[in-house]
Amino acid sequence: MQIRFHIKKNDHVLVLSGKDRDKTGVILEVLPHKRRAIVEGIHMIKRHTRPSPQAPQGGIVEREGTINIANLKLICPKCDKPTRTRRRTLEKDIGGRMKRYRVRVCKKCGEDAERN
């Protein structure tokens, strides 16, 4: 079964708790089975790497760590405010057949919160 969250890759989000509280960033990757996400510029960690063909120097590399999805809130692309989302089922006529699909909807402005 597929796990669905209120956020997706490339969404603009606000961090609700932790050392990076009140910072915003774009989601680079979602790890659904761990319930975590990697957000650009948030929760930077230092990784000690040994020399390899890709990084012949080795050393300390700083990169984004993961953050729990419950600590992220979607920023609505239409009203630019952090918001909760709900889901709305829409129907679309594709080749004579009605196709049902679900979209995320901003609870503040009521607009479709899907990215274009």
Backbone as XML, in Angstrom:
<?xml version="1.0"?>
<chain id="A" units="angstrom">
  <residue number="1" name="MET">
    <atom name="N" x="0.833" y="-1.186" z="0.000"/>
    <atom name="CA" x="0.000" y="0.000" z="0.000"/>
    <atom name="C" x="0.880" y="1.253" z="0.000"/>
  </residue>
  <residue number="2" name="GLN">
    <atom name="N" x="0.472" y="2.219" z="-0.789"/>
    <atom name="CA" x="1.229" y="3.449" z="-0.902"/>
    <atom name="C" x="0.884" y="4.386" z="0.254"/>
  </residue>
  <residue number="3" name="ILE">
    <atom name="N" x="1.923" y="4.981" z="0.858"/>
    <atom name="CA" x="1.715" y="5.922" z="1.949"/>
    <atom name="C" x="1.593" y="7.318" z="1.351"/>
  </residue>
  <residue number="4" name="ARG">
    <atom name="N" x="0.549" y="8.067" z="1.740"/>
    <atom name="CA" x="0.348" y="9.416" z="1.232"/>
    <atom name="C" x="0.532" y="10.416" z="2.357"/>
  </residue>
  <residue number="5" name="PHE">
    <atom name="N" x="1.210" y="11.505" z="2.048"/>
    <atom name="CA" x="1.465" y="12.554" z="3.016"/>
    <atom name="C" x="0.896" y="13.878" z="2.525"/>
  </residue>
  <residue number="6" name="HIS">
    <atom name="N" x="0.943" y="14.883" z="3.388"/>
    <atom name="CA" x="0.453" y="16.199" z="3.027"/>
    <atom name="C" x="1.492" y="16.989" z="2.240"/>
  </residue>
  <residue number="7" name="ILE">
    <atom name="N" x="2.684" y="16.421" z="2.050"/>
    <atom name="CA" x="3.744" y="17.089" z="1.304"/>
    <atom name="C" x="4.288" y="16.157" z="0.225"/>
  </residue>
  <residue number="8" name="LYS">
    <atom name="N" x="4.891" y="16.753" z="-0.798"/>
    <atom name="CA" x="5.494" y="16.005" z="-1.892"/>
    <atom name="C" x="6.830" y="16.645" z="-2.243"/>
  </residue>
  <residue number="9" name="LYS">
    <atom name="N" x="7.571" y="15.969" z="-3.115"/>
    <atom name="CA" x="8.830" y="16.501" z="-3.599"/>
    <atom name="C" x="8.575" y="17.831" z="-4.313"/>
  </residue>
  <residue number="10" name="ASN">
    <atom name="N" x="9.493" y="18.777" z="-4.149"/>
    <atom name="CA" x="9.458" y="20.128" z="-4.735"/>
    <atom name="C" x="8.434" y="21.055" z="-4.085"/>
  </residue>
  <residue number="11" name="ASP">
    <atom name="N" x="7.782" y="20.647" z="-2.993"/>
    <atom name="CA" x="6.889" y="21.546" z="-2.263"/>
    <atom name="C" x="7.711" y="22.518" z="-1.431"/>
  </residue>
  <residue number="12" name="HIS">
    <atom name="N" x="7.182" y="23.717" z="-1.229"/>
    <atom name="CA" x="7.788" y="24.717" z="-0.359"/>
    <atom name="C" x="7.174" y="24.514" z="1.030"/>
  </residue>
  <residue number="13" name="VAL">
    <atom name="N" x="8.015" y="24.286" z="2.055"/>
    <atom name="CA" x="7.502" y="23.952" z="3.384"/>
    <atom name="C" x="8.120" y="24.844" z="4.457"/>
  </residue>
  <residue number="14" name="LEU">
    <atom name="N" x="7.437" y="24.888" z="5.603"/>
    <atom name="CA" x="7.891" y="25.582" z="6.800"/>
    <atom name="C" x="8.220" y="24.539" z="7.850"/>
  </residue>
  <residue number="15" name="VAL">
    <atom name="N" x="9.350" y="24.723" z="8.557"/>
    <atom name="CA" x="9.737" y="23.797" z="9.624"/>
    <atom name="C" x="9.089" y="24.271" z="10.916"/>
  </residue>
  <residue number="16" name="LEU">
    <atom name="N" x="8.382" y="23.356" z="11.606"/>
    <atom name="CA" x="7.617" y="23.710" z="12.797"/>
    <atom name="C" x="8.398" y="23.561" z="14.096"/>
  </residue>
  <residue number="17" name="SER">
    <atom name="N" x="9.372" y="22.651" z="14.149"/>
    <atom name="CA" x="10.087" y="22.451" z="15.400"/>
    <atom name="C" x="11.519" y="22.024" z="15.133"/>
  </residue>
  <residue number="18" name="GLY">
    <atom name="N" x="12.333" y="22.096" z="16.180"/>
    <atom name="CA" x="13.734" y="21.727" z="16.068"/>
    <atom name="C" x="14.611" y="22.950" z="15.971"/>
  </residue>
  <residue number="19" name="LYS">
    <atom name="N" x="15.900" y="22.724" z="15.725"/>
    <atom name="CA" x="16.851" y="23.838" z="15.696"/>
    <atom name="C" x="16.626" y="24.766" z="14.499"/>
  </residue>
  <residue number="20" name="ASP">
    <atom name="N" x="15.947" y="24.279" z="13.474"/>
    <atom name="CA" x="15.683" y="25.080" z="12.278"/>
    <atom name="C" x="14.244" y="25.586" z="12.228"/>
  </residue>
  <residue number="21" name="ARG">
    <atom name="N" x="13.600" y="25.723" z="13.389"/>
    <atom name="CA" x="12.210" y="26.168" z="13.434"/>
    <atom name="C" x="12.040" y="27.514" z="12.733"/>
  </residue>
  <residue number="22" name="ASP">
    <atom name="N" x="10.927" y="27.683" z="12.047"/>
    <atom name="CA" x="10.541" y="28.895" z="11.317"/>
    <atom name="C" x="11.350" y="29.132" z="10.046"/>
  </residue>
  <residue number="23" name="LYS">
    <atom name="N" x="12.187" y="28.199" z="9.648"/>
    <atom name="CA" x="12.892" y="28.314" z="8.370"/>
    <atom name="C" x="12.053" y="27.644" z="7.291"/>
  </residue>
  <residue number="24" name="THR">
    <atom name="N" x="12.261" y="28.073" z="6.062"/>
    <atom name="CA" x="11.534" y="27.481" z="4.944"/>
    <atom name="C" x="12.517" y="26.885" z="3.949"/>
  </residue>
  <residue number="25" name="GLY">
    <atom name="N" x="12.030" y="25.940" z="3.167"/>
    <atom name="CA" x="12.864" y="25.312" z="2.158"/>
    <atom name="C" x="12.030" y="24.466" z="1.221"/>
  </residue>
  <residue number="26" name="VAL">
    <atom name="N" x="12.695" y="23.917" z="0.224"/>
    <atom name="CA" x="12.046" y="23.075" z="-0.777"/>
    <atom name="C" x="12.406" y="21.623" z="-0.497"/>
  </residue>
  <residue number="27" name="ILE">
    <atom name="N" x="11.429" y="20.740" z="-0.599"/>
    <atom name="CA" x="11.666" y="19.319" z="-0.341"/>
    <atom name="C" x="12.438" y="18.720" z="-1.507"/>
  </residue>
  <residue number="28" name="LEU">
    <atom name="N" x="13.582" y="18.107" z="-1.189"/>
    <atom name="CA" x="14.412" y="17.461" z="-2.194"/>
    <atom name="C" x="14.025" y="16.004" z="-2.386"/>
  </residue>
  <residue number="29" name="GLU">
    <atom name="N" x="13.630" y="15.346" z="-1.272"/>
    <atom name="CA" x="13.311" y="13.920" z="-1.332"/>
    <atom name="C" x="12.395" y="13.565" z="-0.162"/>
  </residue>
  <residue number="30" name="VAL">
    <atom name="N" x="11.471" y="12.651" z="-0.405"/>
    <atom name="CA" x="10.596" y="12.140" z="0.647"/>
    <atom name="C" x="10.906" y="10.664" z="0.830"/>
  </residue>
  <residue number="31" name="LEU">
    <atom name="N" x="11.115" y="10.251" z="2.087"/>
    <atom name="CA" x="11.379" y="8.852" z="2.422"/>
    <atom name="C" x="10.146" y="8.317" z="3.146"/>
  </residue>
  <residue number="32" name="PRO">
    <atom name="N" x="9.156" y="7.765" z="2.405"/>
    <atom name="CA" x="7.855" y="7.443" z="2.992"/>
    <atom name="C" x="7.885" y="6.383" z="4.083"/>
  </residue>
  <residue number="33" name="HIS">
    <atom name="N" x="8.696" y="5.352" z="3.953"/>
    <atom name="CA" x="8.668" y="4.292" z="4.959"/>
    <atom name="C" x="9.366" y="4.697" z="6.243"/>
  </residue>
  <residue number="34" name="LYS">
    <atom name="N" x="10.199" y="5.723" z="6.179"/>
    <atom name="CA" x="10.823" y="6.263" z="7.392"/>
    <atom name="C" x="10.036" y="7.455" z="7.922"/>
  </residue>
  <residue number="35" name="ARG">
    <atom name="N" x="9.037" y="7.938" z="7.146"/>
    <atom name="CA" x="8.225" y="9.107" z="7.483"/>
    <atom name="C" x="9.100" y="10.347" z="7.666"/>
  </residue>
  <residue number="36" name="ARG">
    <atom name="N" x="10.084" y="10.481" z="6.788"/>
    <atom name="CA" x="11.019" y="11.585" z="6.876"/>
    <atom name="C" x="11.202" y="12.229" z="5.506"/>
  </residue>
  <residue number="37" name="ALA">
    <atom name="N" x="11.738" y="13.447" z="5.490"/>
    <atom name="CA" x="11.984" y="14.161" z="4.241"/>
    <atom name="C" x="13.305" y="14.902" z="4.335"/>
  </residue>
  <residue number="38" name="ILE">
    <atom name="N" x="13.905" y="15.161" z="3.184"/>
    <atom name="CA" x="15.120" y="15.963" z="3.108"/>
    <atom name="C" x="14.720" y="17.307" z="2.525"/>
  </residue>
  <residue number="39" name="VAL">
    <atom name="N" x="15.006" y="18.381" z="3.282"/>
    <atom name="CA" x="14.620" y="19.732" z="2.885"/>
    <atom name="C" x="15.882" y="20.541" z="2.607"/>
  </residue>
  <residue number="40" name="GLU">
    <atom name="N" x="15.871" y="21.283" z="1.517"/>
    <atom name="CA" x="17.032" y="22.048" z="1.089"/>
    <atom name="C" x="17.444" y="23.080" z="2.145"/>
  </residue>
  <residue number="41" name="GLY">
    <atom name="N" x="18.692" y="22.986" z="2.622"/>
    <atom name="CA" x="19.251" y="23.943" z="3.572"/>
    <atom name="C" x="18.801" y="23.760" z="5.016"/>
  </residue>
  <residue number="42" name="ILE">
    <atom name="N" x="18.065" y="22.700" z="5.320"/>
    <atom name="CA" x="17.545" y="22.469" z="6.663"/>
    <atom name="C" x="18.223" y="21.243" z="7.268"/>
  </residue>
  <residue number="43" name="HIS">
    <atom name="N" x="18.530" y="21.300" z="8.556"/>
    <atom name="CA" x="19.134" y="20.195" z="9.313"/>
    <atom name="C" x="20.444" y="19.747" z="8.660"/>
  </residue>
  <residue number="44" name="MET">
    <atom name="N" x="21.372" y="20.696" z="8.522"/>
    <atom name="CA" x="22.660" y="20.395" z="7.902"/>
    <atom name="C" x="23.496" y="19.538" z="8.858"/>
  </residue>
  <residue number="45" name="ILE">
    <atom name="N" x="24.060" y="18.453" z="8.315"/>
    <atom name="CA" x="24.893" y="17.552" z="9.107"/>
    <atom name="C" x="26.265" y="17.458" z="8.459"/>
  </residue>
  <residue number="46" name="LYS">
    <atom name="N" x="27.253" y="17.092" z="9.266"/>
    <atom name="CA" x="28.605" y="16.914" z="8.755"/>
    <atom name="C" x="28.867" y="15.420" z="8.608"/>
  </residue>
  <residue number="47" name="ARG">
    <atom name="N" x="29.304" y="15.023" z="7.422"/>
    <atom name="CA" x="29.560" y="13.619" z="7.122"/>
    <atom name="C" x="31.047" y="13.461" z="6.850"/>
  </residue>
  <residue number="48" name="HIS">
    <atom name="N" x="31.704" y="12.589" z="7.600"/>
    <atom name="CA" x="33.125" y="12.328" z="7.403"/>
    <atom name="C" x="33.270" y="11.265" z="6.329"/>
  </residue>
  <residue number="49" name="THR">
    <atom name="N" x="33.939" y="11.606" z="5.229"/>
    <atom name="CA" x="34.075" y="10.675" z="4.115"/>
    <atom name="C" x="35.541" y="10.324" z="3.900"/>
  </residue>
  <residue number="50" name="ARG">
    <atom name="N" x="35.765" y="9.094" z="3.526"/>
    <atom name="CA" x="37.134" y="8.694" z="3.191"/>
    <atom name="C" x="37.354" y="8.914" z="1.700"/>
  </residue>
  <residue number="51" name="PRO">
    <atom name="N" x="38.605" y="9.013" z="1.274"/>
    <atom name="CA" x="38.875" y="9.260" z="-0.140"/>
    <atom name="C" x="38.302" y="8.163" z="-1.038"/>
  </residue>
  <residue number="52" name="SER">
    <atom name="N" x="37.734" y="8.599" z="-2.165"/>
    <atom name="CA" x="37.157" y="7.674" z="-3.142"/>
    <atom name="C" x="37.382" y="8.266" z="-4.527"/>
  </residue>
  <residue number="53" name="PRO">
    <atom name="N" x="37.090" y="7.516" z="-5.585"/>
    <atom name="CA" x="37.258" y="8.090" z="-6.937"/>
    <atom name="C" x="36.399" y="9.339" z="-7.169"/>
  </residue>
  <residue number="54" name="GLN">
    <atom name="N" x="35.188" y="9.410" z="-6.554"/>
    <atom name="CA" x="34.324" y="10.577" z="-6.726"/>
    <atom name="C" x="34.852" y="11.772" z="-5.921"/>
  </residue>
  <residue number="55" name="ALA">
    <atom name="N" x="35.390" y="11.500" z="-4.723"/>
    <atom name="CA" x="35.934" y="12.557" z="-3.860"/>
    <atom name="C" x="37.350" y="12.159" z="-3.458"/>
  </residue>
  <residue number="56" name="PRO">
    <atom name="N" x="38.343" y="12.429" z="-4.320"/>
    <atom name="CA" x="39.704" y="11.962" z="-4.032"/>
    <atom name="C" x="40.304" y="12.572" z="-2.764"/>
  </residue>
  <residue number="57" name="GLN">
    <atom name="N" x="39.826" y="13.747" z="-2.367"/>
    <atom name="CA" x="40.365" y="14.402" z="-1.178"/>
    <atom name="C" x="39.809" y="13.786" z="0.110"/>
  </residue>
  <residue number="58" name="GLY">
    <atom name="N" x="38.540" y="13.364" z="0.086"/>
    <atom name="CA" x="37.906" y="12.898" z="1.320"/>
    <atom name="C" x="37.617" y="14.092" z="2.212"/>
  </residue>
  <residue number="59" name="GLY">
    <atom name="N" x="37.470" y="13.857" z="3.505"/>
    <atom name="CA" x="37.282" y="14.957" z="4.452"/>
    <atom name="C" x="35.868" y="15.056" z="4.971"/>
  </residue>
  <residue number="60" name="ILE">
    <atom name="N" x="35.533" y="16.240" z="5.456"/>
    <atom name="CA" x="34.229" y="16.477" z="6.069"/>
    <atom name="C" x="33.324" y="17.171" z="5.050"/>
  </residue>
  <residue number="61" name="VAL">
    <atom name="N" x="32.191" y="16.540" z="4.755"/>
    <atom name="CA" x="31.223" y="17.078" z="3.797"/>
    <atom name="C" x="29.964" y="17.460" z="4.562"/>
  </residue>
  <residue number="62" name="GLU">
    <atom name="N" x="29.457" y="18.657" z="4.275"/>
    <atom name="CA" x="28.218" y="19.098" z="4.931"/>
    <atom name="C" x="27.061" y="18.906" z="3.963"/>
  </residue>
  <residue number="63" name="ARG">
    <atom name="N" x="25.978" y="18.257" z="4.433"/>
    <atom name="CA" x="24.817" y="18.009" z="3.587"/>
    <atom name="C" x="23.556" y="18.021" z="4.434"/>
  </residue>
  <residue number="64" name="GLU">
    <atom name="N" x="22.396" y="17.953" z="3.760"/>
    <atom name="CA" x="21.117" y="17.987" z="4.465"/>
    <atom name="C" x="20.835" y="16.629" z="5.094"/>
  </residue>
  <residue number="65" name="GLY">
    <atom name="N" x="20.339" y="16.664" z="6.322"/>
    <atom name="CA" x="19.876" y="15.457" z="6.983"/>
    <atom name="C" x="18.368" y="15.347" z="6.819"/>
  </residue>
  <residue number="66" name="THR">
    <atom name="N" x="17.792" y="14.303" z="7.390"/>
    <atom name="CA" x="16.346" y="14.115" z="7.263"/>
    <atom name="C" x="15.624" y="14.777" z="8.434"/>
  </residue>
  <residue number="67" name="ILE">
    <atom name="N" x="14.363" y="15.093" z="8.197"/>
    <atom name="CA" x="13.514" y="15.685" z="9.234"/>
    <atom name="C" x="12.164" y="14.979" z="9.177"/>
  </residue>
  <residue number="68" name="ASN">
    <atom name="N" x="11.540" y="14.804" z="10.328"/>
    <atom name="CA" x="10.263" y="14.115" z="10.394"/>
    <atom name="C" x="9.197" y="14.915" z="9.653"/>
  </residue>
  <residue number="69" name="ILE">
    <atom name="N" x="8.363" y="14.218" z="8.899"/>
    <atom name="CA" x="7.341" y="14.872" z="8.085"/>
    <atom name="C" x="6.317" y="15.609" z="8.956"/>
  </residue>
  <residue number="70" name="ALA">
    <atom name="N" x="6.105" y="15.123" z="10.182"/>
    <atom name="CA" x="5.150" y="15.786" z="11.073"/>
    <atom name="C" x="5.631" y="17.180" z="11.473"/>
  </residue>
  <residue number="71" name="ASN">
    <atom name="N" x="6.910" y="17.464" z="11.317"/>
    <atom name="CA" x="7.454" y="18.773" z="11.675"/>
    <atom name="C" x="7.483" y="19.741" z="10.492"/>
  </residue>
  <residue number="72" name="LEU">
    <atom name="N" x="6.820" y="19.399" z="9.410"/>
    <atom name="CA" x="6.789" y="20.251" z="8.225"/>
    <atom name="C" x="5.360" y="20.662" z="7.906"/>
  </residue>
  <residue number="73" name="LYS">
    <atom name="N" x="5.201" y="21.900" z="7.454"/>
    <atom name="CA" x="3.884" y="22.394" z="7.065"/>
    <atom name="C" x="3.986" y="22.992" z="5.667"/>
  </residue>
  <residue number="74" name="LEU">
    <atom name="N" x="3.054" y="22.615" z="4.807"/>
    <atom name="CA" x="3.043" y="23.083" z="3.427"/>
    <atom name="C" x="2.760" y="24.576" z="3.362"/>
  </residue>
  <residue number="75" name="ILE">
    <atom name="N" x="3.501" y="25.284" z="2.508"/>
    <atom name="CA" x="3.208" y="26.687" z="2.228"/>
    <atom name="C" x="2.422" y="26.712" z="0.927"/>
  </residue>
  <residue number="76" name="CYS">
    <atom name="N" x="1.203" y="27.204" z="1.003"/>
    <atom name="CA" x="0.299" y="27.205" z="-0.153"/>
    <atom name="C" x="0.897" y="28.039" z="-1.285"/>
  </residue>
  <residue number="77" name="PRO">
    <atom name="N" x="0.958" y="27.497" z="-2.510"/>
    <atom name="CA" x="1.515" y="28.269" z="-3.619"/>
    <atom name="C" x="0.648" y="29.456" z="-4.031"/>
  </residue>
  <residue number="78" name="LYS">
    <atom name="N" x="-0.640" y="29.427" z="-3.695"/>
    <atom name="CA" x="-1.541" y="30.509" z="-4.103"/>
    <atom name="C" x="-1.549" y="31.668" z="-3.095"/>
  </residue>
  <residue number="79" name="CYS">
    <atom name="N" x="-1.736" y="31.353" z="-1.789"/>
    <atom name="CA" x="-1.852" y="32.420" z="-0.788"/>
    <atom name="C" x="-0.552" y="32.661" z="-0.023"/>
  </residue>
  <residue number="80" name="ASP">
    <atom name="N" x="0.490" y="31.859" z="-0.259"/>
    <atom name="CA" x="1.818" y="32.018" z="0.366"/>
    <atom name="C" x="1.776" y="31.976" z="1.888"/>
  </residue>
  <residue number="81" name="LYS">
    <atom name="N" x="0.871" y="31.178" z="2.464"/>
    <atom name="CA" x="0.786" y="31.032" z="3.914"/>
    <atom name="C" x="0.952" y="29.568" z="4.278"/>
  </residue>
  <residue number="82" name="PRO">
    <atom name="N" x="1.567" y="29.281" z="5.449"/>
    <atom name="CA" x="1.637" y="27.884" z="5.896"/>
    <atom name="C" x="0.228" y="27.397" z="6.205"/>
  </residue>
  <residue number="83" name="THR">
    <atom name="N" x="-0.122" y="26.219" z="5.724"/>
    <atom name="CA" x="-1.496" y="25.758" z="5.858"/>
    <atom name="C" x="-1.585" y="24.253" z="6.005"/>
  </residue>
  <residue number="84" name="ARG">
    <atom name="N" x="-2.684" y="23.819" z="6.568"/>
    <atom name="CA" x="-3.026" y="22.399" z="6.552"/>
    <atom name="C" x="-3.715" y="22.125" z="5.234"/>
  </residue>
  <residue number="85" name="THR">
    <atom name="N" x="-3.759" y="20.860" z="4.874"/>
    <atom name="CA" x="-4.399" y="20.525" z="3.607"/>
    <atom name="C" x="-5.490" y="19.500" z="3.827"/>
  </residue>
  <residue number="86" name="ARG">
    <atom name="N" x="-6.409" y="19.462" z="2.895"/>
    <atom name="CA" x="-7.396" y="18.400" z="2.846"/>
    <atom name="C" x="-7.389" y="17.897" z="1.419"/>
  </residue>
  <residue number="87" name="ARG">
    <atom name="N" x="-8.116" y="16.827" z="1.163"/>
    <atom name="CA" x="-8.129" y="16.259" z="-0.177"/>
    <atom name="C" x="-9.512" y="16.407" z="-0.784"/>
  </residue>
  <residue number="88" name="ARG">
    <atom name="N" x="-9.536" y="16.708" z="-2.070"/>
    <atom name="CA" x="-10.781" y="16.842" z="-2.809"/>
    <atom name="C" x="-10.707" y="15.895" z="-4.010"/>
  </residue>
  <residue number="89" name="THR">
    <atom name="N" x="-11.787" y="15.183" z="-4.265"/>
    <atom name="CA" x="-11.852" y="14.278" z="-5.400"/>
    <atom name="C" x="-12.459" y="15.013" z="-6.582"/>
  </residue>
  <residue number="90" name="LEU">
    <atom name="N" x="-11.757" y="14.960" z="-7.704"/>
    <atom name="CA" x="-12.226" y="15.605" z="-8.925"/>
    <atom name="C" x="-12.428" y="14.551" z="-10.005"/>
  </residue>
  <residue number="91" name="GLU">
    <atom name="N" x="-13.264" y="14.858" z="-10.970"/>
    <atom name="CA" x="-13.474" y="13.960" z="-12.100"/>
    <atom name="C" x="-13.096" y="14.695" z="-13.375"/>
  </residue>
  <residue number="92" name="LYS">
    <atom name="N" x="-12.470" y="13.956" z="-14.285"/>
    <atom name="CA" x="-12.017" y="14.536" z="-15.539"/>
    <atom name="C" x="-12.362" y="13.576" z="-16.664"/>
  </residue>
  <residue number="93" name="ASP">
    <atom name="N" x="-12.870" y="14.124" z="-17.772"/>
    <atom name="CA" x="-13.234" y="13.299" z="-18.922"/>
    <atom name="C" x="-11.996" y="13.078" z="-19.787"/>
  </residue>
  <residue number="94" name="ILE">
    <atom name="N" x="-11.528" y="11.829" z="-19.837"/>
    <atom name="CA" x="-10.358" y="11.479" z="-20.645"/>
    <atom name="C" x="-10.785" y="10.422" z="-21.652"/>
  </residue>
  <residue number="95" name="GLY">
    <atom name="N" x="-10.892" y="10.817" z="-22.905"/>
    <atom name="CA" x="-11.253" y="9.876" z="-23.969"/>
    <atom name="C" x="-12.618" y="9.242" z="-23.783"/>
  </residue>
  <residue number="96" name="GLY">
    <atom name="N" x="-13.585" y="9.990" z="-23.296"/>
    <atom name="CA" x="-14.931" y="9.456" z="-23.129"/>
    <atom name="C" x="-15.156" y="8.738" z="-21.807"/>
  </residue>
  <residue number="97" name="ARG">
    <atom name="N" x="-14.114" y="8.578" z="-21.010"/>
    <atom name="CA" x="-14.253" y="7.929" z="-19.701"/>
    <atom name="C" x="-13.979" y="8.941" z="-18.602"/>
  </residue>
  <residue number="98" name="MET">
    <atom name="N" x="-14.734" y="8.841" z="-17.529"/>
    <atom name="CA" x="-14.540" y="9.742" z="-16.395"/>
    <atom name="C" x="-13.430" y="9.186" z="-15.509"/>
  </residue>
  <residue number="99" name="LYS">
    <atom name="N" x="-12.404" y="9.968" z="-15.322"/>
    <atom name="CA" x="-11.266" y="9.570" z="-14.488"/>
    <atom name="C" x="-11.343" y="10.343" z="-13.181"/>
  </residue>
  <residue number="100" name="ARG">
    <atom name="N" x="-11.294" y="9.641" z="-12.054"/>
    <atom name="CA" x="-11.330" y="10.283" z="-10.738"/>
    <atom name="C" x="-9.908" y="10.407" z="-10.213"/>
  </residue>
  <residue number="101" name="TYR">
    <atom name="N" x="-9.611" y="11.554" z="-9.649"/>
    <atom name="CA" x="-8.311" y="11.752" z="-9.028"/>
    <atom name="C" x="-8.467" y="12.708" z="-7.857"/>
  </residue>
  <residue number="102" name="ARG">
    <atom name="N" x="-7.488" y="12.671" z="-6.950"/>
    <atom name="CA" x="-7.554" y="13.480" z="-5.742"/>
    <atom name="C" x="-6.476" y="14.551" z="-5.782"/>
  </residue>
  <residue number="103" name="VAL">
    <atom name="N" x="-6.821" y="15.729" z="-5.303"/>
    <atom name="CA" x="-5.858" y="16.824" z="-5.224"/>
    <atom name="C" x="-5.836" y="17.361" z="-3.803"/>
  </residue>
  <residue number="104" name="ARG">
    <atom name="N" x="-4.714" y="17.970" z="-3.441"/>
    <atom name="CA" x="-4.605" y="18.620" z="-2.140"/>
    <atom name="C" x="-5.195" y="20.024" z="-2.242"/>
  </residue>
  <residue number="105" name="VAL">
    <atom name="N" x="-5.917" y="20.427" z="-1.224"/>
    <atom name="CA" x="-6.578" y="21.725" z="-1.217"/>
    <atom name="C" x="-6.157" y="22.476" z="0.036"/>
  </residue>
  <residue number="106" name="CYS">
    <atom name="N" x="-5.825" y="23.748" z="-0.118"/>
    <atom name="CA" x="-5.442" y="24.613" z="1.001"/>
    <atom name="C" x="-6.659" y="24.874" z="1.871"/>
  </residue>
  <residue number="107" name="LYS">
    <atom name="N" x="-6.514" y="24.706" z="3.189"/>
    <atom name="CA" x="-7.639" y="24.941" z="4.092"/>
    <atom name="C" x="-7.896" y="26.430" z="4.310"/>
  </residue>
  <residue number="108" name="LYS">
    <atom name="N" x="-6.905" y="27.288" z="4.038"/>
    <atom name="CA" x="-7.085" y="28.724" z="4.267"/>
    <atom name="C" x="-7.784" y="29.409" z="3.099"/>
  </residue>
  <residue number="109" name="CYS">
    <atom name="N" x="-7.295" y="29.155" z="1.873"/>
    <atom name="CA" x="-7.870" y="29.861" z="0.730"/>
    <atom name="C" x="-8.798" y="28.989" z="-0.108"/>
  </residue>
  <residue number="110" name="GLY">
    <atom name="N" x="-8.783" y="27.658" z="0.116"/>
    <atom name="CA" x="-9.674" y="26.761" z="-0.611"/>
    <atom name="C" x="-9.214" y="26.441" z="-2.020"/>
  </residue>
  <residue number="111" name="GLU">
    <atom name="N" x="-8.037" y="26.924" z="-2.406"/>
    <atom name="CA" x="-7.521" y="26.697" z="-3.753"/>
    <atom name="C" x="-6.742" y="25.392" z="-3.820"/>
  </residue>
  <residue number="112" name="ASP">
    <atom name="N" x="-6.580" y="24.912" z="-5.025"/>
    <atom name="CA" x="-5.806" y="23.704" z="-5.294"/>
    <atom name="C" x="-4.344" y="23.953" z="-4.896"/>
  </residue>
  <residue number="113" name="ALA">
    <atom name="N" x="-3.770" y="23.100" z="-4.052"/>
    <atom name="CA" x="-2.403" y="23.311" z="-3.558"/>
    <atom name="C" x="-1.373" y="22.485" z="-4.321"/>
  </residue>
  <residue number="114" name="GLU">
    <atom name="N" x="-1.780" y="21.883" z="-5.438"/>
    <atom name="CA" x="-0.821" y="21.112" z="-6.234"/>
    <atom name="C" x="0.111" y="22.061" z="-6.961"/>
  </residue>
  <residue number="115" name="ARG">
    <atom name="N" x="1.351" y="21.636" z="-7.150"/>
    <atom name="CA" x="2.305" y="22.475" z="-7.886"/>
    <atom name="C" x="2.063" y="22.313" z="-9.386"/>
  </residue>
  <residue number="116" name="ASN">
    <atom name="N" x="2.415" y="23.340" z="-10.124"/>
    <atom name="CA" x="2.189" y="23.303" z="-11.577"/>
    <atom name="C" x="3.429" y="22.896" z="-12.306"/>
  </residue>
</chain>
